[in-house]
Amino acid sequence: MARQFNGSSQYLYNNSFGPFPASISCWFYVDADGGAETLVNLSELSGSGDDVRLVASMDITNDPLRFISSDGTNENIAVATGTITTGTWHHAWGTIDSNSYTRARFNGGGLGASFVYSRTLTLGNSRIAVRETGSLADYFGGRIAEVAIWNTDIHWDYGIDLANGASPFDIEVNNLAAYWPVWGDASPEPDLISGYDMTLSNAPTQVAHPSARYPVRTMFAAPDLSGIITV
């Protein structure tokens, strides 16, 4: 299952997690054209303006996804190309390196990149379905699931693998800092990696989950040594 957000007041949050550099992956499903809406946001708790965010932007032609880094004044905006279709699951991916170079992929293609300014960002919290830099804005209306964040700028080709169904557990797992499948059946919403569970704000509801692949642990039976005679 996933979570449904109303686009006006519902979101998930954690005030203890915001890595930099970072890579972000998620699946999203848009109910209707609502303009530019935040999927995942990492920001600075004091409201200084430092933040990075994945944004679904249906209001601009051939501009379905943006990955934006900001220091409150300057922005790097990586624009991935393609087309968002309402009522369909899509994959979003973005990465930012230690110099604030940003890249984005939409559904595994349409790679966009941006490097206008270089700055180390201070990030301390994480949000799903809203942006927060001192105040809340750009709520997302629709479904979100399978949110994963790495604490490094993983290679942009991993955005293709994730869009093709790879599990976050299959991608640089040593740098996988947080992973919320967003099954929608627990409160808070559990992080399977580091315990950065997401608190629900205004009770986003449970809905059907997109297709997802999870690694299977193989169990091996111990050999029967009962007939072996030792001397």
Secondary structure, DSSP 4 states (H G I P E B T S, - for coil): -EEEEESSS-EEEESS---SSEEEEEEEEESS--SEEEEEEEE-TT-SSEEEEEEEETTSTT--EEEEEEESS-EEEEEE-S---TTSEEEEEEEE-TT--EEEEETTEEEEEE-S--------EEEESSEESSSEE---EEEEEEEEEESS---TTHHHHHHTT--GGGS-GGGEEEEE---SSSSSBPPTTT--PBEEES-PEEEPPPP-----PPP-PPP--TT----
